[in-house]
Amino acid sequence: MTDRKIQQLKFDRKMMRNSLRLAKKGCGFVAPNPLVGATIIKNGKIIGEGYHQKFGEAHAEINAINNATESVQDATIYVSLEPCSHQGKTPACSLALIQNGFKRVVIASLDPNPLVSGNGVKMLKQAGIEVEVGILEKEALTLNERFFKFIQTRKPFIAIKMATSLDGKIATFSGDSKWITNEKSRTFAHRLRLQYSSILVGINTVITDDPNLNVRLKNTKVKNPLRIILDSKLQIPLKSKILNISIAPTWIATTKQSPSIKIKQLENLGVKVLVCPKKEGKIDLNFLTEKLGNEGIDSLLVEGGGTVNFSFAKEKLVDKVYAFIAPKLIGGKSAKTGMEGDGFASLSEVIELKNLSYKRIKNDLLIEAYT
């Protein structure tokens, strides 16, 4: 590779990092659409930036063009995802790039959406535009991992988040759990909530903690995720904070065991009740997750206790795990752990995580891994 090509590649990566940075600004507001950022370069300088800000509104490329400080004729645009080639809620972005006379289009990753995949690139090339694909592709794929799974399977991307002591406890034997991890870890956890369309807990968490399950971040524009509760017998107290739908919508997954009068009371509060079949005496999680996908929910963050966490793991529904580990030893035979339930009988059955990454948050450790 010549020095000129090496310098061009370095510059391309730098501009694509900027587009990925812009894309993240749409976090929490664009689902089930992907996060996309765009940077326009002309004569070696940035003349326009944009990102997809809200579902149903203009895409990143259009916002970048509209924000340009001069003509984009013969410019280069760096887009974190392949420009769309079809008319949806907004016009095709590939067509807009052609009409505005772009000379070069650099794309991080192709769009897995069958309505787009490869077609945007094809349209641009047929118009005589130079196209390059794959700059910072790995980073782009990770950024939109939730979208990619949903668009290909119509099932939500599911992650488990747990916060434990070094010996795996999520509370003391008396139930004291506030707080095991430090404040910065808890802030990071709220940023995770912002990335997911929905958040799920079991009824025991609701009864014990009475949580709001909202996003609490200072100086940050937020959109609270849909709250989902597993409650097979509708034990939820009607005065629970989570039933306040002015904060965010609340859905409760239950079974036919639930009294119809309680269902009606919850519906009168604006809560959506999903009656699910049972599997081994519990809510059928496969049915529930398929139902969520059909409702357009592209991602789910599970913040349940050990029983709920293991139930998802046992059904092989987990895509990712966020494990916050604090340097504390709690002990106690009866103290709750991050994974409970029946457990696996043999090591040949266990879920071995892969593609691990580690992040130190003060004295805490965050491990992110995939199933």
C-alpha positions as CSV (number, residue, x, y, z in Angstrom):
1,M,0.0,0.0,0.0
2,T,1.4,3.4,-1.0
3,D,1.9,6.2,1.5
4,R,-0.9,8.1,-0.2
5,K,-3.3,5.2,0.3
6,I,-2.2,4.8,3.9
7,Q,-2.9,8.4,4.6
8,Q,-6.3,8.2,2.9
9,L,-7.2,5.1,5.0
10,K,-6.3,6.9,8.2
11,F,-8.4,9.9,7.1
12,D,-11.3,7.6,6.2
13,R,-11.2,6.0,9.6
14,K,-11.1,9.3,11.4
15,M,-14.1,10.6,9.5
16,M,-16.0,7.3,10.0
17,R,-15.3,7.5,13.8
18,N,-17.0,10.9,13.7
19,S,-20.0,9.4,11.9
20,L,-20.3,6.7,14.5
21,R,-20.0,9.3,17.3
22,L,-22.9,11.2,15.7
23,A,-24.9,8.1,15.3
24,K,-24.9,7.5,19.1
25,K,-26.7,10.7,19.6
26,G,-29.9,9.1,18.4
27,C,-29.7,6.4,21.1
28,G,-33.1,5.8,22.7
29,F,-35.1,7.7,20.0
30,V,-34.8,5.9,16.7
31,A,-35.7,2.3,17.4
32,P,-36.7,0.1,15.7
33,N,-34.6,2.0,13.1
34,P,-30.8,1.8,13.3
35,L,-28.4,4.4,14.7
36,V,-26.8,6.2,11.8
37,G,-24.4,9.1,11.5
38,A,-23.1,10.9,8.4
39,T,-20.1,13.3,7.8
40,I,-19.6,15.3,4.6
41,I,-16.1,16.2,3.5
42,K,-15.1,18.6,0.8
43,N,-11.5,19.8,0.1
44,G,-10.3,18.0,3.2
45,K,-12.7,19.7,5.7
46,I,-16.0,18.9,7.3
47,I,-18.8,20.9,5.7
48,G,-21.8,18.9,7.1
49,E,-22.8,16.5,9.8
50,G,-26.0,14.8,10.7
51,Y,-27.6,11.8,12.4
52,H,-30.9,10.0,12.5
53,Q,-32.6,11.9,15.4
54,K,-36.0,10.3,15.7
55,F,-38.0,7.4,14.3
56,G,-40.0,8.5,11.3
57,E,-38.0,11.6,10.7
58,A,-35.2,12.5,8.3
59,H,-32.2,10.0,8.0
60,A,-28.6,10.9,8.8
61,E,-27.6,11.6,5.2
62,I,-30.5,14.1,4.7
63,N,-29.7,15.9,7.9
64,A,-26.0,16.2,7.0
65,I,-26.9,17.6,3.6
66,N,-29.3,20.1,5.1
67,N,-26.6,21.1,7.6
68,A,-23.9,21.6,5.0
69,T,-22.2,25.0,5.0
70,E,-21.6,24.9,1.2
71,S,-22.5,22.9,-1.9
72,V,-22.1,19.2,-1.5
73,Q,-21.4,18.8,-5.3
74,D,-18.4,16.4,-5.7
75,A,-18.1,15.9,-1.9
76,T,-17.5,12.7,0.0
77,I,-19.9,11.4,2.6
78,Y,-19.1,9.0,5.4
79,V,-22.1,7.0,6.5
80,S,-22.1,4.4,9.3
81,L,-24.7,2.3,7.5
82,E,-25.6,1.7,3.9
83,P,-27.9,4.4,2.6
84,C,-31.5,3.2,2.1
85,S,-32.7,2.6,-1.5
86,H,-36.4,2.4,-0.9
87,Q,-39.2,4.8,-0.1
88,G,-40.3,4.2,3.5
89,K,-41.4,6.9,6.0
90,T,-38.8,9.1,4.3
91,P,-37.5,9.2,0.7
92,A,-34.6,6.9,-0.4
93,C,-31.3,8.3,0.8
94,S,-29.3,6.8,-2.1
95,L,-31.3,8.8,-4.5
96,A,-30.7,12.0,-2.6
97,L,-26.9,11.3,-2.7
98,I,-27.1,10.9,-6.4
99,Q,-29.3,14.0,-7.0
100,N,-26.9,16.1,-4.8
101,G,-23.9,15.1,-6.9
102,F,-21.7,13.3,-4.4
103,K,-18.4,12.0,-5.8
104,R,-17.6,9.4,-3.2
105,V,-19.6,7.5,-0.6
106,V,-17.8,5.6,2.2
107,I,-19.9,3.1,4.2
108,A,-19.1,1.3,7.4
109,S,-21.4,-1.7,7.0
110,L,-24.1,-3.0,4.7
111,D,-27.7,-2.9,5.8
112,P,-29.1,-6.4,6.6
113,N,-32.6,-5.2,5.9
114,P,-33.7,-7.2,2.8
115,L,-35.3,-4.0,1.4
116,V,-31.9,-2.4,1.3
117,S,-29.0,-4.9,1.6
118,G,-26.6,-4.2,-1.3
119,N,-29.2,-2.3,-3.2
120,G,-28.1,1.1,-1.9
121,V,-24.5,0.4,-3.0
122,K,-25.7,-0.9,-6.4
123,M,-27.8,2.2,-7.0
124,L,-24.8,4.5,-6.1
125,K,-22.4,2.6,-8.3
126,Q,-24.7,2.6,-11.3
127,A,-24.8,6.4,-11.0
128,G,-21.1,6.5,-11.3
129,I,-20.3,7.3,-7.7
130,E,-17.2,5.8,-6.1
131,V,-18.3,3.6,-3.2
132,E,-16.2,2.0,-0.5
133,V,-17.6,-0.4,2.1
134,G,-16.1,-1.8,5.3
135,I,-14.4,1.2,7.0
136,L,-14.7,0.5,10.8
137,E,-17.2,-2.2,10.0
138,K,-16.8,-4.1,13.3
139,E,-17.6,-1.0,15.3
140,A,-20.6,-0.2,13.1
141,L,-21.9,-3.8,13.5
142,T,-21.6,-3.6,17.3
143,L,-23.3,-0.2,17.4
144,N,-26.4,-1.6,15.7
145,E,-26.3,-5.2,17.0
146,R,-29.9,-4.8,18.3
147,F,-31.2,-3.6,15.0
148,F,-29.4,-6.2,13.0
149,K,-30.8,-9.1,15.0
150,F,-34.3,-7.7,15.0
151,I,-34.4,-7.0,11.2
152,Q,-33.1,-10.5,10.4
153,T,-35.2,-12.5,12.9
154,R,-38.1,-10.2,14.0
155,K,-37.1,-11.2,17.5
156,P,-35.7,-8.7,20.1
157,F,-32.0,-8.6,21.0
158,I,-32.0,-9.7,24.6
159,A,-29.3,-8.8,27.2
160,I,-29.1,-9.6,30.8
161,K,-27.6,-7.0,33.2
162,M,-26.5,-8.1,36.6
163,A,-24.6,-6.4,39.4
164,T,-22.8,-8.7,41.8
165,S,-20.1,-8.9,44.5
166,L,-16.9,-10.7,43.7
167,D,-18.5,-13.9,45.1
168,G,-21.5,-13.6,42.9
169,K,-24.1,-12.2,45.3
170,I,-26.7,-9.6,44.4
171,A,-27.8,-9.0,48.0
172,T,-26.9,-10.1,51.5
173,F,-28.8,-12.9,53.2
174,S,-31.2,-10.2,54.7
175,G,-31.9,-8.8,51.3
176,D,-29.8,-5.6,51.5
177,S,-28.7,-4.7,48.0
178,K,-28.2,-0.9,48.0
179,W,-25.6,-0.6,46.8
180,I,-23.2,-3.3,45.7
181,T,-21.7,-1.4,42.8
182,N,-20.4,2.2,42.8
183,E,-22.2,5.3,41.6
184,K,-20.4,5.4,38.3
185,S,-21.4,1.8,37.5
186,R,-25.0,2.6,38.3
187,T,-24.8,5.6,36.0
188,F,-23.4,3.4,33.3
189,A,-26.3,1.0,33.9
190,H,-28.8,3.9,33.3
191,R,-27.0,4.6,30.0
192,L,-27.7,1.0,29.1
193,R,-31.4,1.4,29.7
194,L,-31.3,4.3,27.2
195,Q,-30.0,1.9,24.5
196,Y,-32.8,-0.7,24.9
197,S,-36.4,-0.4,23.8
198,S,-37.7,-2.3,26.8
199,I,-36.6,-3.4,30.2
200,L,-37.9,-6.5,32.1
201,V,-38.1,-7.5,35.8
202,G,-39.9,-10.2,37.7
203,I,-42.7,-9.6,40.1
204,N,-40.4,-10.2,43.1
205,T,-38.3,-7.2,42.1
206,V,-41.4,-5.0,41.9
207,I,-42.7,-6.1,45.3
208,T,-39.3,-5.9,47.0
209,D,-37.9,-2.7,45.5
210,D,-41.0,-0.9,44.1
211,P,-38.9,0.5,41.2
212,N,-39.7,3.1,38.6
213,L,-37.5,1.4,36.0
214,N,-36.8,4.7,34.3
215,V,-33.7,6.4,33.0
216,R,-32.0,8.8,35.4
217,L,-29.2,10.7,33.9
218,K,-28.2,14.3,34.6
219,N,-28.0,16.8,31.7
220,T,-29.1,14.2,29.2
221,K,-32.2,14.0,27.0
222,V,-33.8,10.7,27.7
223,K,-36.6,8.5,26.6
224,N,-37.7,5.9,29.1
225,P,-38.0,2.3,27.8
226,L,-41.1,0.2,27.9
227,R,-41.4,-1.5,31.3
228,I,-42.3,-5.2,31.2
229,I,-43.1,-7.3,34.3
230,L,-43.3,-11.1,34.6
231,D,-46.2,-11.8,37.0
232,S,-47.8,-15.1,36.4
233,K,-50.6,-14.6,39.0
234,L,-50.9,-10.8,38.9
235,Q,-49.6,-10.3,42.4
236,I,-48.6,-6.7,41.6
237,P,-49.9,-4.1,44.1
238,L,-52.0,-1.5,42.4
239,K,-50.1,1.3,44.0
240,S,-46.7,0.2,42.6
241,K,-44.7,3.0,41.1
242,I,-44.2,1.1,37.9
243,L,-47.9,1.3,37.1
244,N,-47.6,5.1,36.6
245,I,-47.7,5.1,32.8
246,S,-47.0,8.9,32.6
247,I,-43.4,7.9,33.1
248,A,-43.3,5.2,30.4
249,P,-45.7,2.4,29.2
250,T,-46.0,-0.7,31.3
251,W,-46.8,-4.2,30.1
252,I,-47.4,-7.2,32.4
253,A,-46.9,-10.7,31.1
254,T,-49.2,-13.1,33.0
255,T,-51.1,-16.4,32.6
256,K,-54.7,-17.6,32.6
257,Q,-54.3,-18.1,36.3
258,S,-54.8,-14.4,36.8
259,P,-58.2,-13.1,38.0
260,S,-60.1,-11.2,35.3
261,I,-61.0,-8.5,37.7
262,K,-57.3,-7.7,38.4
263,I,-56.7,-7.7,34.6
264,K,-59.5,-5.1,34.2
265,Q,-58.2,-3.0,37.1
266,L,-54.7,-2.9,35.5
267,E,-56.1,-2.1,32.0
268,N,-58.1,0.8,33.6
269,L,-54.7,2.2,34.7
270,G,-53.5,2.1,31.1
271,V,-51.4,-1.0,31.6
272,K,-51.2,-3.6,28.8
273,V,-51.7,-7.2,30.0
274,L,-50.3,-10.0,27.9
275,V,-51.8,-13.4,28.7
276,C,-49.2,-16.0,27.9
277,P,-49.2,-19.8,28.0
278,K,-47.2,-21.6,30.7
279,K,-44.2,-23.7,30.3
280,E,-43.0,-25.8,33.2
281,G,-45.3,-23.8,35.5
282,K,-44.0,-20.4,34.4
283,I,-44.6,-17.9,31.7
284,D,-43.5,-19.2,28.4
285,L,-40.7,-16.8,27.6
286,N,-40.4,-18.0,24.0
287,F,-44.0,-17.0,23.4
288,L,-43.4,-13.7,25.2
289,T,-40.3,-12.7,23.2
290,E,-42.0,-13.6,19.9
291,K,-45.0,-11.5,20.9
292,L,-42.7,-8.6,21.7
293,G,-41.1,-8.9,18.3
294,N,-44.5,-8.9,16.6
295,E,-45.2,-5.7,18.5
296,G,-42.1,-4.1,17.1
297,I,-39.9,-4.3,20.2
298,D,-36.4,-4.7,18.9
299,S,-34.5,-5.0,22.2
300,L,-35.0,-6.1,25.8
301,L,-32.8,-5.5,28.8
302,V,-33.4,-8.1,31.5
303,E,-32.8,-6.7,35.0
304,G,-34.4,-9.5,37.0
305,G,-33.1,-11.5,39.9
306,G,-31.3,-14.8,39.6
307,T,-34.5,-16.8,38.8
308,V,-35.5,-14.6,36.0
309,N,-32.0,-14.4,34.6
310,F,-31.6,-18.2,34.6
311,S,-35.0,-18.7,33.0
312,F,-33.9,-16.6,30.0
313,A,-30.5,-18.4,29.9
314,K,-32.1,-21.8,30.1
315,E,-34.4,-21.1,27.1
316,K,-31.3,-19.9,25.1
317,L,-32.9,-16.5,24.6
318,V,-29.9,-14.4,25.8
319,D,-27.7,-12.6,23.2
320,K,-25.5,-10.6,25.6
321,V,-24.5,-10.3,29.2
322,Y,-23.5,-7.2,31.1
323,A,-21.9,-8.2,34.4
324,F,-20.9,-5.5,36.8
325,I,-18.6,-7.0,39.5
326,A,-17.8,-5.1,42.7
327,P,-14.7,-6.0,44.8
328,K,-16.8,-7.0,47.8
329,L,-17.3,-10.4,49.5
330,I,-20.8,-10.9,50.9
331,G,-21.0,-14.6,51.6
332,G,-24.1,-16.3,53.0
333,K,-25.6,-19.6,51.9
334,S,-29.0,-18.0,51.5
335,A,-27.8,-14.8,49.9
336,K,-29.2,-14.3,46.4
337,T,-27.0,-14.8,43.4
338,G,-27.1,-13.4,39.8
339,M,-28.1,-16.8,38.4
340,E,-30.4,-19.2,40.3
341,G,-33.3,-21.4,39.2
342,D,-32.6,-25.1,38.9
343,G,-29.2,-24.6,37.3
344,F,-27.6,-26.9,34.7
345,A,-26.9,-30.5,35.8
346,S,-23.6,-30.8,34.0
347,L,-20.8,-28.6,32.6
348,S,-21.6,-29.9,29.1
349,E,-24.9,-28.0,29.3
350,V,-23.6,-24.6,30.6
351,I,-23.5,-21.5,28.5
352,E,-20.0,-20.5,27.6
353,L,-19.7,-16.8,26.9
354,K,-17.5,-15.5,24.1
355,N,-16.1,-12.2,22.6
356,L,-15.5,-10.8,26.1
357,S,-14.5,-7.3,26.7
358,Y,-13.6,-5.6,30.0
359,K,-14.0,-2.1,31.4
360,R,-12.9,-0.8,34.7
361,I,-15.3,1.6,36.4
362,K,-13.4,2.9,39.4
363,N,-13.0,-0.2,41.5
364,D,-15.8,-2.1,39.8
365,L,-15.3,-4.3,36.7
366,L,-17.8,-4.5,33.8
367,I,-17.6,-7.6,31.6
368,E,-19.6,-7.6,28.4
369,A,-19.9,-10.9,26.6
370,Y,-22.0,-12.8,24.1
371,T,-23.6,-16.2,24.1
